[in-house]
Amino acid sequence: MLKKVLLTTWPLFLGVLFISLGNGLQGTLSSWRAESEGFTVITIGWVMSGYFVGSLTSAILSPKQIRKTGHIRTYAAFASLASTELGRASRRERV
């Protein structure tokens, strides 16, 4: 019985492992990169906190939006917002 459960659920646990590793590495490597780029500790703290504030806001707002418009349109809208911001940020001049 236990062997059957493990054989059917190992892909799920492997996926959760990779997501957790990616999230941990993103936090660590983003702060290291910001420090090497010369940002102050306060700025790094605000940026890293902003990531989690955005995650919380998304977790609150996304279900409402999905109920109103459906998951495909919601995904397309959020992907469009993200790509627009990345494009806008890449065109800024470096100081």
Buried (B, 14 or more C-beta within 10 A) or exposed (E): EEEEEEEEEEEEEEEEEEEEEEEEEEEEEBBEEBEEEEBEEEEBEEEBEEEEEEEEEEEEEBEEBBEEEEEEEBBEEBEEEEEEEEEEEEEEEEE
